[in-house]
Amino acid sequence: MKKAIFPLILVLILSVFNANAQKEVIEHHLDEDAKHIYWGYYLGLNKKDFKINYTQTNTFIDVDAGVGFNIGLIGGWNIHKNISLRIEPGLSSNTKTLAFTNIPGGERDSIREVGATYLHFPLLLKLHTDRLGNMRPYIIGGLSYDYNFSSNEKNPEDNSGGEFRMKSSNFTYEIGFGVDLYLPYFIFSPSIRGTFALNNELVPDEDPNSQWTGPIDYFGTRGVFLNFAFH
């Protein structure tokens, strides 16, 4: 009796496994894939610091990068079944603290807090695979224009007066990867991206020999974005 039960249980297990393997996956939002134009929004976090090159050795700035937030809208154009062009206008905000280790003295001279709120306007190309059931991995990249509302660019005071200045208008490139998850009620798309400045964002002090900006050859934003998109 026991010898007969074991093969029967094995057959039942194999039958259930085979039935599940052959079960058709219900693909959500097929109509969304057929659209030429689509819309959405995103929320996320960022962590930015700076790439700094110097004109002389033994001059360093320690950057303490804070975590900020991103929020914005998505407009997409499907130009091919595996390629879409996107714009993602939004706001990005965070704060960094600079410690000038080459400057002796108190915090008034050696510490600068750099707050930044950006209008972030990227033009991106998204390359994605065919659907794998209800998911679709992708890579994304492109160029961005950033307007820094907190730049201090036109402030008449410079570091001698305690003010660190940066350019208002900047350009970056970004590249990353993510996945579209087709859930029953919406498409959820988490992604992670790196962003890198193309131009020098530093506004130098009036004194060309300034102990703050004189030794700096290049000063540009770099960072990581973690975005959660919905459409």
C-alpha positions as CSV (number, residue, x, y, z in Angstrom):
1,M,0.0,0.0,0.0
2,K,2.8,2.4,1.0
3,K,4.6,1.5,-2.2
4,A,1.6,2.5,-4.3
5,I,0.9,5.8,-2.4
6,F,4.4,7.3,-3.1
7,P,4.2,7.1,-6.9
8,L,0.7,8.5,-6.7
9,I,1.9,11.5,-4.7
10,L,4.8,12.0,-7.0
11,V,2.5,12.0,-10.0
12,L,0.1,14.5,-8.4
13,I,3.0,16.9,-7.5
14,L,4.4,16.7,-11.1
15,S,0.9,17.3,-12.5
16,V,0.4,20.4,-10.3
17,F,3.9,21.7,-11.3
18,N,3.2,21.1,-15.0
19,A,-0.2,22.9,-14.8
20,N,1.4,25.9,-13.1
21,A,4.2,26.0,-15.7
22,Q,1.7,26.0,-18.5
23,K,-0.6,28.6,-16.9
24,E,-0.9,31.7,-19.1
25,V,0.4,34.9,-17.5
26,I,-2.1,37.7,-17.7
27,E,-0.2,40.7,-19.2
28,H,-1.4,44.1,-17.8
29,H,-1.6,47.4,-19.7
30,L,-1.1,46.1,-23.2
31,D,-2.9,49.3,-24.4
32,E,-0.1,51.4,-22.8
33,D,2.5,49.7,-24.9
34,A,0.6,50.6,-28.1
35,K,0.4,54.3,-27.2
36,H,2.7,56.7,-29.1
37,I,2.5,59.3,-26.2
38,Y,2.4,58.6,-22.5
39,W,2.5,60.6,-19.3
40,G,3.5,60.0,-15.7
41,Y,5.3,61.4,-12.7
42,Y,8.2,60.4,-10.4
43,L,9.4,60.8,-6.8
44,G,12.8,60.0,-5.6
45,L,15.9,60.6,-3.6
46,N,19.4,61.8,-4.5
47,K,22.8,62.1,-3.1
48,K,25.2,64.6,-4.7
49,D,28.7,65.7,-4.2
50,F,31.3,67.4,-6.4
51,K,34.1,66.4,-8.6
52,I,37.0,68.8,-7.8
53,N,40.3,69.2,-9.7
54,Y,43.0,71.5,-8.3
55,T,45.7,73.7,-9.8
56,Q,48.2,72.7,-7.2
57,T,49.0,69.6,-5.0
58,N,48.1,69.2,-1.3
59,T,44.9,71.3,-1.6
60,F,41.8,69.5,-0.7
61,I,38.1,70.1,0.0
62,D,36.2,67.5,2.0
63,V,32.6,67.2,0.8
64,D,29.8,66.0,3.2
65,A,27.0,65.1,0.8
66,G,23.5,65.1,2.2
67,V,20.5,63.2,0.9
68,G,17.9,65.2,-1.0
69,F,14.7,64.6,-2.9
70,N,13.4,64.6,-6.5
71,I,9.9,65.2,-7.9
72,G,8.7,65.8,-11.4
73,L,6.6,64.9,-14.4
74,I,7.2,62.5,-17.3
75,G,6.4,62.9,-21.0
76,G,7.3,60.0,-23.3
77,W,7.2,59.3,-27.0
78,N,7.4,55.7,-28.2
79,I,9.4,56.1,-31.5
80,H,9.9,52.3,-31.7
81,K,8.6,49.3,-29.8
82,N,12.0,49.2,-27.9
83,I,12.9,52.9,-27.9
84,S,11.3,55.9,-26.4
85,L,12.2,59.6,-26.1
86,R,11.4,61.2,-22.7
87,I,11.4,64.5,-21.0
88,E,11.3,64.6,-17.2
89,P,11.1,68.2,-15.9
90,G,11.2,68.5,-12.2
91,L,12.8,69.8,-9.0
92,S,15.8,68.4,-7.2
93,S,17.1,69.6,-3.9
94,N,19.9,68.8,-1.5
95,T,22.6,70.3,0.7
96,K,26.4,69.8,0.8
97,T,28.9,70.9,3.4
98,L,32.4,71.9,2.2
99,A,35.4,71.7,4.6
100,F,38.5,73.6,3.3
101,T,41.3,71.6,4.9
102,N,43.9,74.0,3.5
103,I,42.4,76.9,5.5
104,P,43.3,77.2,9.1
105,G,41.1,78.9,11.6
106,G,37.5,78.6,12.7
107,E,34.4,77.4,10.8
108,R,33.6,80.9,9.4
109,D,36.6,80.6,7.1
110,S,37.0,76.8,6.6
111,I,33.3,75.6,6.3
112,R,30.8,76.5,3.6
113,E,27.3,75.0,3.4
114,V,26.1,74.8,-0.1
115,G,22.3,74.4,-0.5
116,A,20.9,73.8,-3.9
117,T,17.4,73.6,-5.4
118,Y,17.5,72.8,-9.1
119,L,15.1,73.0,-12.0
120,H,16.1,69.7,-13.6
121,F,15.1,69.3,-17.3
122,P,16.5,66.2,-18.9
123,L,16.1,64.9,-22.5
124,L,16.5,61.1,-22.3
125,L,16.6,58.1,-24.6
126,K,15.1,54.9,-23.1
127,L,16.1,51.6,-24.6
128,H,14.1,48.6,-23.3
129,T,13.8,44.9,-23.9
130,D,10.6,43.2,-25.1
131,R,8.2,42.4,-22.3
132,L,9.0,39.5,-20.1
133,G,5.5,38.8,-18.8
134,N,4.8,41.9,-16.7
135,M,8.2,43.4,-16.5
136,R,10.6,45.1,-18.9
137,P,14.2,46.1,-18.0
138,Y,15.7,49.2,-19.6
139,I,18.7,51.5,-19.8
140,I,18.2,55.2,-20.0
141,G,20.5,58.2,-20.6
142,G,20.8,61.6,-22.0
143,L,21.5,65.3,-21.4
144,S,20.0,67.7,-18.8
145,Y,19.8,71.4,-18.3
146,D,19.8,72.4,-14.6
147,Y,19.0,75.8,-13.2
148,N,20.3,76.3,-9.7
149,F,18.0,78.7,-7.8
150,S,20.4,78.8,-4.8
151,S,23.6,79.5,-6.9
152,N,24.5,82.9,-5.3
153,E,26.0,83.7,-8.8
154,K,25.0,87.3,-8.7
155,N,25.8,87.9,-5.0
156,P,28.3,90.8,-4.8
157,E,29.8,89.0,-1.7
158,D,32.2,86.2,-2.2
159,N,34.0,83.8,0.2
160,S,35.8,86.7,1.8
161,G,32.3,87.7,3.0
162,G,31.3,84.1,3.8
163,E,29.4,83.4,0.5
164,F,30.3,80.5,-1.8
165,R,29.1,81.1,-5.3
166,M,28.1,78.8,-8.2
167,K,26.8,79.2,-11.7
168,S,23.0,79.3,-12.1
169,S,22.8,77.5,-15.5
170,N,24.5,74.2,-15.9
171,F,24.5,71.1,-18.1
172,T,24.9,67.5,-17.1
173,Y,24.7,64.0,-18.6
174,E,23.0,61.1,-16.9
175,I,22.9,57.3,-17.4
176,G,21.2,54.6,-15.6
177,F,19.0,51.5,-15.6
178,G,15.6,50.4,-14.3
179,V,12.7,48.1,-14.9
180,D,9.0,48.7,-15.8
181,L,6.7,46.6,-13.6
182,Y,3.2,46.2,-15.1
183,L,1.0,46.1,-12.0
184,P,-2.8,45.6,-12.2
185,Y,-3.6,49.3,-11.7
186,F,-0.5,51.2,-12.9
187,I,3.0,50.8,-14.3
188,F,5.7,51.2,-11.6
189,S,9.2,52.0,-12.8
190,P,12.1,52.1,-10.2
191,S,15.4,53.3,-11.6
192,I,18.9,54.3,-10.5
193,R,21.0,56.9,-12.3
194,G,24.3,58.6,-12.2
195,T,24.5,62.3,-13.1
196,F,27.7,64.2,-14.0
197,A,28.3,67.9,-14.7
198,L,29.7,68.9,-18.1
199,N,30.7,72.5,-17.2
200,N,32.6,74.1,-14.4
201,E,30.0,75.3,-11.9
202,L,32.3,77.4,-9.8
203,V,32.1,81.3,-9.7
204,P,35.6,82.3,-8.6
205,D,36.2,84.9,-5.9
206,E,37.3,88.4,-7.0
207,D,40.8,87.8,-5.7
208,P,42.5,85.4,-8.2
209,N,44.7,84.2,-5.3
210,S,41.7,83.5,-3.1
211,Q,42.5,80.7,-0.6
212,W,39.0,79.3,-1.3
213,T,38.7,79.3,-5.1
214,G,42.2,80.1,-6.3
215,P,43.4,76.5,-6.1
216,I,40.4,75.0,-7.8
217,D,40.6,74.2,-11.5
218,Y,37.3,72.4,-11.9
219,F,34.2,72.1,-9.7
220,G,31.2,70.1,-10.9
221,T,28.3,68.2,-9.5
222,R,28.1,64.5,-9.6
223,G,25.5,62.3,-7.9
224,V,23.2,59.4,-7.8
225,F,19.4,59.5,-8.3
226,L,16.9,56.8,-7.1
227,N,13.6,57.5,-8.8
228,F,10.2,55.8,-8.5
229,A,8.1,56.5,-11.6
230,F,4.3,55.9,-12.1
231,H,2.4,56.0,-15.3
